[in-house]
């Protein structure tokens, strides 16, 4: 399974991923680049900035059209 297939499957399951979670769960380091690849291929990937428990601001990627609270 390719990295793009892994990401699409994760997003289809409702997962929202940061670079750290993508690396830990799937071994994907260049998450923003792979999400860009998915987007250019027509997949509805979106991102937002979240604050981690340690106060860092990071991007979180998810399938578009899904509301995350």
Backbone torsions as a table, in degrees:
resi	resn	phi	psi	omega
1	UNK	NA	132.7	-179.6
2	UNK	-77.0	166.7	176.9
3	UNK	-61.9	-38.6	179.1
4	UNK	-64.7	-40.3	177.2
5	UNK	-65.6	-40.7	177.5
6	UNK	-61.4	-45.0	179.7
7	UNK	-64.3	-46.4	-179.8
8	UNK	-60.3	-42.1	178.2
9	UNK	-62.9	-43.7	179.5
10	UNK	-62.9	-45.4	179.5
11	UNK	-65.3	-37.6	178.2
12	UNK	-64.6	-27.9	176.4
13	UNK	-81.2	-2.8	178.6
14	UNK	92.3	10.9	178.8
15	UNK	-74.3	144.9	170.2
16	UNK	-115.3	129.1	-171.4
17	UNK	-121.4	140.6	167.9
18	UNK	-104.2	173.0	176.8
19	UNK	-56.9	-42.6	-177.7
20	UNK	-64.5	-43.7	-179.0
21	UNK	-71.8	-36.6	177.9
22	UNK	-64.2	-39.6	179.1
23	UNK	-66.9	-45.4	-177.7
24	UNK	-67.1	-47.1	-174.6
25	UNK	-79.6	-37.2	-169.7
26	UNK	-126.0	-3.3	-179.1
27	UNK	71.7	22.2	-178.8
28	UNK	-100.3	114.8	-178.0
29	UNK	-91.9	-41.6	-175.3
30	UNK	-91.5	63.0	-174.2
31	UNK	-60.9	-45.3	-177.7
32	UNK	-62.2	-37.2	178.4
33	UNK	-67.6	-43.4	179.6
34	UNK	-66.7	-37.0	176.4
35	UNK	-65.7	-37.2	174.6
36	UNK	-62.3	-40.2	176.7
37	UNK	-61.2	-45.2	178.5
38	UNK	-61.6	-44.6	-178.8
39	UNK	-60.6	-45.5	179.8
40	UNK	-65.6	-24.2	177.5
41	UNK	-85.5	0.8	176.0
42	UNK	100.0	4.1	179.4
43	UNK	-81.1	137.2	-174.8
44	UNK	-81.1	64.2	179.9
45	UNK	-87.6	139.4	178.7
46	UNK	-131.3	167.6	177.7
47	UNK	-139.8	159.7	173.9
48	UNK	-149.6	160.9	177.4
49	UNK	-94.9	131.2	177.7
50	UNK	-122.6	162.3	175.5
51	UNK	-106.3	127.9	179.1
52	UNK	-78.0	167.4	177.3
53	UNK	-58.4	-22.6	179.4
54	UNK	-90.4	1.4	177.3
55	UNK	93.5	-0.1	177.4
56	UNK	-77.6	148.8	175.4
57	UNK	-104.5	123.0	-177.8
58	UNK	-133.9	160.4	176.3
59	UNK	-84.3	140.3	175.5
60	UNK	-122.6	132.0	-176.7
61	UNK	-109.9	145.0	-177.1
62	UNK	-157.4	168.5	178.6
63	UNK	-75.3	131.5	-179.6
64	UNK	-62.7	149.8	179.2
65	UNK	88.9	-2.0	178.9
66	UNK	-107.8	125.9	-179.3
67	UNK	-85.9	126.6	175.6
68	UNK	-113.0	131.0	-178.1
69	UNK	-86.7	NA	NA
